[in-house]
Structures are given as structure tokens and as C-alpha cells.
Amino acid sequence: MFLKQLNLINFRNYGKLDLQFDERPTIFVGNNAAGKSNLLEAVYFLSTTKSGRVDEETELIKQGENAALVTGLIQETKLEINMQMIDEKLHKRVKVNGVPRRVVDYIGNLPVVLFSPSDINMVTGSPSLRRWHLDLSLAQVDSHYKKSLTLYEQVLVSRNRVLKRIREGQGKVDELDYWTNELIKYAKVVSDARIAFLESMNNFESPLGKFIFEYKQSLLNKERLAEYNGREVAAAVTLIGPHRDDFVLNLNNRNLAYFGSRGEQRTATLAFKLATLEYMALSLGKRPILLLDDVFSELDANHRAHVVEVVSRQQTIIATVELENLPKSFLNSSRILRVEEGVVRL
């Protein structure tokens, strides 16, 4: 997998930018807020149609503009995401080689793994944030999972709507049967894939430490739904299922969310991302692009050496404030680009 070029129009702090990549690792270096992370975010956005850095996608459009365009070229495949504000509503459209696609069919064309400083929230944050990381990783390698998750979420909305009707006296309990059966069907696909994913992750050897990713499944079946029926009607929501799943990151039988230092939490997050990289590579038969944002500043020399060794296995794009933490031999084999206030130069 190789991204040849990235083109931005009105994305974040870039009015217009055309970047070419070669086989060497690419390092973007510059001060904070110069726009380095925005470049990694653009590649991740081109891959997944998502950004983990914003609450509203309108924030991705350059201030003062009403539209943005992100395009990229992988081998001979052109990917395109167009965002436009129309009547104060954001419209997002994706294309592959000029042909419009549904997002569910678009994801997977450019597999990437991103590590950024904010990802430490994956350890300490909400279960929904951990599911977000899990789902975007699996969606890039498993089309069946991706479609099943989409259908599960659609059925969940419909089932909750029926629960609300029952609570308000406008529906009957047996109206749930169809939606319950559909929910169970798609839930099994989603949960089985998540379990297999984390089991595989735990089998990868990592010099960063023996971190264990422990799955907390909210089991969904007819028996458990029968137990929860009264409470679900009262709440008008489905109380169990993959939308309530979680996983925790452990080290030496310690849940790092509660009993881990910041350094351990950051290293666990990096270990999770590098294990995800290996899982995706095995699943796809090709290595995803690795995006590393400020990864070296808090690593010791041994862990830094391991990351540098991983970098050489696939196309890697790095953003950093300083180069001092990187070995000279690595810098000599990399392409270094300076970023200053939305301008990229050699």
C-alpha cells in the first residue's frame, strides 16, 4: 500500500496544497499549531472519512470557506472526499476514480493506522471511544463486519423506536420480534469479529510490554433480552448488545485506566496501534500506511528503537516538533519536510 500524492483544498489551515510522496519515510517537522498534525489527519480522513480530532466535521473546512476537497492517489486509484456547506448543513461525498460511492463501500481503499497524542484517551476515556477505534480498524479490513455493523446500528434505531411506541401505549410487545431477531443476527457478526480481533492482538509479541486487551462483551441473545424487557420498555432503548461492548488495556493484571501512569497509558496505546498494524497487514496481505504524530518524545531509547524498526516495514508518515529524538541513520534515510503556518517546504 503506497500513497503517491495528497491534494488539499481548504482543509484545516491549508488553502491549497499538493504533496508528492516517495518510498522513504516522510517526516513533517515544525512548531506546534503549524499544521503538521493536520496533514496526518488529512490522510486518515481520506482513508476512513472520519476525524478523531473534531466534534463537528465543519471544523475541517478552512475558516471563512464553505467547502473543502481532499484527494489522494494510491497506485492508479484516485480517492476523493468533498465537503460542502449547503443551507447550513454539511454534505460529504466520496468518490473512487471519479465514481460516487457509499461510505460503507469506500472505506478500505486506503488502509491506515494512526497514533496521535490524544489517543491516550482510548485508555482513560469512554467505552464509545474504544469502540470507535475498534470499529474503524476492523472496517478497513473486513467488509462483512463493516456492513453488519451498519445494519446493526440501523436495526437498533428501529427497535428503539418500537420500544418507545410500546412505552407510550401505541405499540405491542410482539412488534419487537422482527427487530429483535435481526438485531441478534447482526450482533453475532459484530461481537465475533471483535473477539477474534482482540484475541489476535494479544498473540502478537511486543517489545513495548506484555499488554493484554480484555474484551468486555455485552452479550445479546433472546434469553437476556427477555430479562431486560421491562427495563428496556421503561427506558425506550435497547440496554444490551455490541453498542454497549467495551475493552480494557491491562498490564500485570492492572487496568491501566485506573492503575496506570501516564507513560504506561501512552505506551499501551502505542502497543495497541502497532498490534493493529500487524493484524491489518495479516488480514489484507499488504501493510497499511502508518501515521505517527509526536510518537518519540516520551519513549525511552529501547522503545524508540523498536518504533524506528517498525517504521521501515511500510510507508510511514511522521509529524514531530523536533528531530533530536530520532537516530541520525534514520533521518538520513527519510524525507524531511518543514511545516510553517500551513506551508510545506523542503
C-alpha positions as CSV (number, residue, x, y, z in Angstrom):
1,M,0.0,0.0,0.0
2,F,1.5,3.3,-1.1
3,L,0.1,6.8,-1.2
4,K,1.7,8.6,-4.1
5,Q,0.2,12.1,-3.6
6,L,-2.1,14.1,-1.4
7,N,-4.0,17.2,-2.5
8,L,-5.9,19.5,-0.2
9,I,-8.2,22.5,-0.9
10,N,-9.5,24.5,2.1
11,F,-8.7,21.7,4.5
12,R,-7.9,22.9,8.0
13,N,-5.2,25.6,7.7
14,Y,-4.3,24.7,4.1
15,G,-5.9,26.8,1.3
16,K,-4.2,24.7,-1.4
17,L,-1.6,22.0,-1.0
18,D,-0.2,19.4,-3.4
19,L,2.2,16.8,-1.9
20,Q,4.1,14.0,-3.5
21,F,5.4,11.0,-1.6
22,D,8.2,8.6,-2.4
23,E,9.3,5.3,-0.8
24,R,11.2,6.9,2.0
25,P,9.6,7.6,5.4
26,T,8.2,11.2,5.4
27,I,8.9,13.4,8.4
28,F,6.9,16.7,8.8
29,V,8.8,18.9,11.3
30,G,7.7,22.2,12.7
31,N,6.4,24.1,15.7
32,N,3.1,23.4,17.4
33,A,0.0,24.6,15.5
34,A,1.9,24.9,12.3
35,G,-0.2,22.3,10.6
36,K,1.8,19.0,10.9
37,S,-1.0,17.0,12.6
38,N,-3.5,18.4,10.0
39,L,-1.5,16.6,7.3
40,L,-1.7,13.2,9.1
41,E,-5.4,13.9,9.8
42,A,-6.0,14.5,6.1
43,V,-4.5,11.1,5.2
44,Y,-6.6,9.4,7.9
45,F,-9.7,11.3,6.8
46,L,-9.1,10.2,3.2
47,S,-8.9,6.6,4.5
48,T,-11.8,6.4,6.9
49,T,-13.9,9.5,6.1
50,K,-13.6,10.3,9.8
51,S,-11.5,12.5,12.1
52,G,-10.9,11.8,15.7
53,R,-9.9,15.4,16.4
54,V,-13.2,17.3,15.9
55,D,-16.7,17.3,17.3
56,E,-18.2,18.7,14.2
57,E,-16.8,17.9,10.7
58,T,-17.4,21.5,9.7
59,E,-14.2,22.3,11.7
60,L,-12.3,20.5,8.9
61,I,-13.2,23.2,6.4
62,K,-10.8,26.2,6.4
63,Q,-12.1,29.2,8.3
64,G,-14.1,31.5,6.1
65,E,-14.7,28.9,3.4
66,N,-17.8,26.8,2.7
67,A,-16.2,23.8,1.0
68,A,-13.2,21.5,1.2
69,L,-11.7,18.8,-1.0
70,V,-9.3,16.0,-0.1
71,T,-7.9,13.8,-2.8
72,G,-5.2,11.2,-3.0
73,L,-3.6,8.8,-5.4
74,I,-2.8,5.2,-4.4
75,Q,-1.1,3.3,-7.3
76,E,-3.6,4.1,-10.0
77,T,-6.6,4.6,-7.8
78,K,-7.8,8.2,-7.1
79,L,-9.8,8.8,-3.8
80,E,-11.8,11.9,-3.2
81,I,-13.8,13.4,-0.4
82,N,-15.7,16.6,-1.0
83,M,-17.3,18.5,1.9
84,Q,-19.7,21.4,1.2
85,M,-22.0,23.5,3.3
86,I,-25.4,23.9,1.8
87,D,-28.1,25.7,3.7
88,E,-26.0,25.5,6.9
89,K,-25.8,21.7,6.6
90,L,-22.6,19.8,5.8
91,H,-22.8,17.5,2.7
92,K,-20.0,14.9,2.4
93,R,-19.5,12.9,-0.8
94,V,-16.9,10.3,-1.6
95,K,-15.6,9.0,-5.0
96,V,-13.3,6.3,-6.2
97,N,-11.8,7.1,-9.6
98,G,-14.5,9.7,-10.1
99,V,-17.4,7.3,-9.4
100,P,-19.6,8.2,-6.4
101,R,-19.6,5.5,-3.6
102,R,-21.4,4.9,-0.4
103,V,-19.1,5.4,2.6
104,V,-19.6,1.8,3.6
105,D,-18.2,0.7,0.2
106,Y,-15.5,3.4,0.2
107,I,-13.7,2.5,3.4
108,G,-10.9,0.0,2.8
109,N,-9.4,1.5,-0.3
110,L,-6.6,3.1,1.8
111,P,-5.9,1.2,5.0
112,V,-4.0,3.3,7.6
113,V,-3.2,3.1,11.3
114,L,-2.8,6.4,13.1
115,F,-1.2,7.1,16.5
116,S,-1.6,10.6,18.0
117,P,-1.1,12.0,21.5
118,S,-4.9,12.3,22.1
119,D,-5.3,8.6,21.6
120,I,-4.3,8.1,25.2
121,N,-8.0,8.8,25.8
122,M,-8.6,5.3,24.4
123,V,-7.3,4.0,27.7
124,T,-9.0,6.5,30.0
125,G,-12.0,7.6,28.0
126,S,-15.5,6.3,27.5
127,P,-16.4,2.8,26.1
128,S,-17.8,4.5,23.0
129,L,-14.3,5.9,22.2
130,R,-12.7,2.5,22.5
131,R,-15.4,1.0,20.3
132,W,-14.7,3.8,17.7
133,H,-11.1,2.7,17.5
134,L,-12.1,-0.9,17.3
135,D,-14.7,-0.4,14.6
136,L,-12.6,1.8,12.3
137,S,-9.7,-0.7,12.4
138,L,-12.0,-3.7,11.6
139,A,-14.0,-1.8,9.0
140,Q,-10.8,-1.2,6.9
141,V,-10.1,-5.0,6.6
142,D,-13.5,-6.7,6.9
143,S,-16.3,-5.6,4.5
144,H,-18.7,-8.1,6.1
145,Y,-18.1,-6.6,9.5
146,K,-18.5,-3.1,8.2
147,K,-21.8,-3.8,6.6
148,S,-23.1,-5.9,9.5
149,L,-22.2,-3.0,11.9
150,T,-24.0,-0.5,9.7
151,L,-27.1,-2.8,9.6
152,Y,-26.9,-3.5,13.4
153,E,-27.0,0.3,14.0
154,Q,-29.9,0.8,11.7
155,V,-31.9,-2.1,13.3
156,L,-31.0,-0.7,16.7
157,V,-32.6,2.6,15.9
158,S,-35.8,0.9,14.6
159,R,-36.0,-1.4,17.6
160,N,-35.7,1.6,20.0
161,R,-38.4,3.3,18.1
162,V,-40.7,0.4,18.7
163,L,-39.8,0.3,22.4
164,K,-40.8,4.0,22.6
165,R,-44.1,3.2,20.9
166,I,-44.8,0.4,23.4
167,R,-43.9,2.7,26.4
168,E,-46.4,5.3,25.1
169,G,-49.1,2.7,24.7
170,Q,-49.1,2.9,20.9
171,G,-47.4,-0.5,20.2
172,K,-47.5,-4.1,21.3
173,V,-44.6,-6.2,22.7
174,D,-44.8,-8.7,19.8
175,E,-43.9,-5.9,17.4
176,L,-40.3,-6.2,18.7
177,D,-39.9,-9.8,17.4
178,Y,-38.7,-9.0,13.9
179,W,-36.3,-6.3,15.1
180,T,-35.0,-8.5,17.9
181,N,-34.2,-11.4,15.5
182,E,-32.4,-9.0,13.1
183,L,-30.5,-7.4,16.0
184,I,-29.3,-10.7,17.3
185,K,-28.2,-11.8,13.8
186,Y,-26.0,-8.8,13.2
187,A,-24.8,-8.6,16.8
188,K,-23.3,-12.0,16.5
189,V,-21.2,-11.0,13.4
190,V,-20.0,-7.8,15.2
191,S,-19.2,-9.4,18.5
192,D,-17.4,-12.5,16.9
193,A,-15.2,-10.2,14.8
194,R,-14.3,-8.0,17.8
195,I,-13.4,-11.0,20.0
196,A,-11.3,-12.5,17.2
197,F,-9.6,-9.2,16.7
198,L,-8.6,-8.7,20.3
199,E,-7.5,-12.4,20.7
200,S,-5.2,-11.9,17.7
201,M,-3.8,-8.7,19.2
202,N,-2.9,-10.5,22.4
203,N,-0.9,-13.0,20.5
204,F,1.5,-10.5,18.9
205,E,4.9,-10.2,20.6
206,S,5.7,-6.6,21.5
207,P,9.0,-5.2,22.9
208,L,6.9,-2.4,24.3
209,G,5.5,-4.7,27.0
210,K,3.0,-7.5,27.6
211,F,-0.2,-5.6,27.4
212,I,-3.4,-7.5,27.4
213,F,-6.5,-6.2,25.7
214,E,-9.5,-7.7,27.5
215,Y,-12.9,-7.7,25.8
216,K,-16.0,-6.9,27.9
217,Q,-18.9,-8.2,25.9
218,S,-22.5,-7.1,26.4
219,L,-23.9,-10.4,25.4
220,L,-27.1,-10.2,23.3
221,N,-29.5,-13.1,22.9
222,K,-33.2,-13.8,23.3
223,E,-32.9,-15.0,26.9
224,R,-31.1,-11.9,28.1
225,L,-33.4,-9.6,26.2
226,A,-36.4,-11.3,27.9
227,E,-34.7,-10.4,31.2
228,Y,-34.3,-6.8,30.2
229,N,-37.7,-6.4,28.5
230,G,-39.4,-4.4,31.3
231,R,-36.4,-2.1,31.8
232,E,-36.0,-1.6,28.0
233,V,-39.6,-0.5,27.6
234,A,-39.3,1.9,30.5
235,A,-36.1,3.4,29.1
236,A,-37.3,3.1,25.4
237,V,-33.8,1.9,24.5
238,T,-32.0,-1.4,23.9
239,L,-29.9,-1.9,27.0
240,I,-27.6,-4.7,25.9
241,G,-25.7,-5.6,22.8
242,P,-22.5,-4.6,20.9
243,H,-23.3,-1.0,21.3
244,R,-22.5,-1.5,25.0
245,D,-19.4,-3.5,24.5
246,D,-16.0,-2.4,25.9
247,F,-12.4,-3.5,26.3
248,V,-9.8,-2.6,28.8
249,L,-6.0,-2.4,28.5
250,N,-4.2,-4.3,31.2
251,L,-0.5,-4.6,32.3
252,N,0.5,-7.1,35.0
253,N,-3.2,-7.6,35.9
254,R,-3.7,-3.9,36.3
255,N,-6.4,-2.0,34.5
256,L,-4.3,0.9,33.2
257,A,-7.3,3.3,33.1
258,Y,-7.3,3.3,36.9
259,F,-3.9,1.9,37.9
260,G,-1.5,3.1,35.2
261,S,0.9,6.0,34.9
262,R,0.6,8.4,32.0
263,G,3.7,6.8,30.5
264,E,2.2,3.3,30.8
265,Q,-1.1,4.5,29.3
266,R,0.7,6.1,26.3
267,T,2.9,3.1,25.7
268,A,-0.2,0.8,25.9
269,T,-1.9,2.9,23.3
270,L,1.1,2.8,21.0
271,A,1.3,-1.0,21.6
272,F,-2.4,-1.3,20.6
273,K,-1.9,0.7,17.4
274,L,1.2,-1.3,16.4
275,A,-0.6,-4.6,17.1
276,T,-3.5,-3.2,15.0
277,L,-1.0,-2.6,12.2
278,E,0.2,-6.2,12.3
279,Y,-3.4,-7.5,12.4
280,M,-4.4,-5.5,9.4
281,A,-1.3,-6.5,7.5
282,L,-2.0,-10.2,8.1
283,S,-5.7,-9.8,7.2
284,L,-5.0,-7.8,4.0
285,G,-1.8,-9.4,2.8
286,K,-0.3,-6.0,2.5
287,R,0.8,-3.4,5.0
288,P,-1.3,-0.3,5.8
289,I,0.2,3.1,5.9
290,L,1.5,4.1,9.4
291,L,0.8,7.6,10.6
292,L,2.8,8.7,13.7
293,D,2.1,12.0,15.4
294,D,4.6,13.1,18.1
295,V,5.4,9.5,19.0
296,F,9.0,9.7,20.0
297,S,9.0,12.5,22.6
298,E,8.1,10.3,25.6
299,L,9.7,7.0,24.6
300,D,12.9,5.6,26.1
301,A,15.7,4.6,23.9
302,N,14.8,0.9,23.6
303,H,11.1,1.6,22.7
304,R,12.2,4.4,20.3
305,A,14.5,1.9,18.5
306,H,11.6,-0.6,18.2
307,V,9.3,2.0,16.6
308,V,12.1,3.0,14.2
309,E,12.4,-0.6,13.2
310,V,8.6,-0.9,12.6
311,V,8.7,2.3,10.5
312,S,10.8,0.6,7.9
313,R,8.2,-2.1,7.1
314,Q,5.7,0.1,5.3
315,Q,5.1,3.6,4.1
316,T,5.2,5.8,7.2
317,I,4.4,9.5,7.7
318,I,5.6,11.1,10.9
319,A,4.9,14.5,12.5
320,T,7.3,15.9,15.1
321,V,8.3,19.1,16.7
322,E,12.0,18.2,16.8
323,L,14.3,15.8,15.2
324,E,16.7,15.3,18.1
325,N,14.9,12.2,19.4
326,L,15.4,10.3,16.1
327,P,18.6,8.4,15.1
328,K,20.8,10.1,12.5
329,S,20.8,7.0,10.4
330,F,17.0,7.1,10.2
331,L,16.9,10.8,9.5
332,N,19.4,10.3,6.6
333,S,17.1,7.7,5.0
334,S,14.0,9.8,5.4
335,R,12.4,12.7,3.5
336,I,12.2,15.7,5.8
337,L,9.7,18.5,5.1
338,R,9.3,21.6,7.2
339,V,5.9,22.9,8.0
340,E,5.4,26.6,8.8
341,E,1.9,28.1,9.2
342,G,0.2,25.9,6.5
343,V,3.2,26.0,4.2
344,V,5.3,22.8,3.5
345,R,8.8,23.0,2.1
346,L,12.0,21.0,1.9
